[in-house]
Amino acid sequence: MAVSKKIVLHFPRRSIERPIIWHLARDYALEFNIIKASISPEQEGLMVIELTGKPEDYDKGIDFLVKAGVKIQSLSQDITRNEDRCTQCGACVTICPANAFSIDPKNRKVIFDNEKCLACGLCLKACPPHAMEVHF
C-alpha cells in the first residue's frame, strides 16, 4: 500500500544548488508532484510537494531530506480559516481549483476541507474579510 502526503519543504541557502528532489525519485523510488515552488539561486527556497511511495521508502526519503538540512512541515498544519472572521459569503467556493470549499445545503455555511487544499493562495485574494490564512 502506498502513502501519499502533501508537505512543505523549506530549503536552506546552501542546499538550493543540490538536486534534492531528483534524489527522492531516484534513490527512494518516490513519485512527486510539485504543487507550488519559490526557489531562487543563492536564497532560501520553499516548495509545496506531494510525495507518494511505499511507506518505508517515504520514511527513508524524509530522513534524507532532514539530513540534507531541509525543514519539513505538514501542509495541513499551514492552512487555516479564521472562523471568527468568516462571513460565509462563499467567494472562496467559486475560486478554489481543488474544490476544498463547499456549501452545506442544510445551513448554507461554507465548509473548508484542508485535505483537498493545494495551498495555491487564490482564496486569500478572494476572501473579503481575510478569513483564510496560509502559513509557510
N, C-alpha and C positions, 0 to 999 in steps of 0.2 A: 504494500500500500504506500502511495506517495504522499508526501507532506507538501503543502503549498502555503507560503506565508508572505505577506507584504511587510517590508521593513524599510526603515530609513537609515541610510549609511552616511556618516559624516567622515569624509576623507581628510586627514591632516595634510598640510602643505607638502611634507616630504614624500607622501605616497601618490601624489597626483600623476606622476610620470610612469608609475608601475602598472602593468596590465592585470590588475587585481580581478576584475570581472572575468577576464579570459581564463584565469587560473580556476575560478569557480566552475566554469564549464568543462575545462579540460581535465583538471586534476580530481574534481569531486563529482563529476557527471551531473551537475545541476543545470537545469534549464532556467533561464532568466528572462524576465520581461521588464524592461526599463520603462517605468511609468512617468517619471519626471527626473530631470537631471540639471544641475547647475555646477559645472566644473570648468575652471579656468586655470591655465598654466601659472605656477608659482603662487597659487592661492588655495585656500581650503575649498573642498567640494562637497556637494550634497547630492544624493541620489535616492529616489524612491523606487524600489525594485520589488518584484515578486519573484521569489525563488521556489523552485519545485524540484523534488527529487526524493530518493529514498531517505527515510529518517536518519539512518546512520551517516549517509553522505551529507545531508543537510547539517547535522551536528558538526561534522569534520570541517565543512565549509565555513560555518560560523566561527569555529575555533581558529581557522586560518585567518579570517578577517580580523579577529581580535588580536592575534599575534602580529598582524600587519599594521596595527595601530588604528584600525577603522572603528569608530564608535557606532554602535548599533542600537536602534530604538525600534520597538514595535510600532507599526503605523497606527494601530487602533488607539494607542495612548496619546497620539498627537492631534487627533481630530476631535473637537468638542463643539457642542452647541450650548450657548448660554441660555438656559430655559427662561430666565427672568427677562431677558431682552427680546426673545422670540415673540412676535406678534401674530404668528400663524397666518401670514399673508400668502404663503405659497410661492413666492418668487423663486425660491431655490428649487422647487419641484420641476419647473419648466426648463431650467438652465443646466441641470446635472446630467452629464453624459453617461454616468454609471447607474442612474436611477436609484441613487442612495436615499432619495427623499420620496415620500408618497403621502397621500392624504387619506386619513382614516375615514371611510364612508359614513361611519356611525356618528362621529362627533366633529368631523371636518378639521381635525388637528393634523399638523404636519408631523410625520414620523421620519426620523433620521436613522438609517442603518449604516453605522460606520464600517461594517464588514464589507459593504459594497463600495465604499468611498475610495476614490483614486487619488485624493489629495491634489486635485488639479487647481483648486483655488477659485473656480468660477462662482461658487456660492458666496465667497467673500465679497465679490463685487456686486452680486445680485441682491444681497440681503440688505434691505433699507435700514433696519435697526442694528446691523452689525452683530448679529447673534452668533454667527459662525466664526470659530477661531481655529486656525491651523497653526500648530507649533512645530517647527523643525529644529 
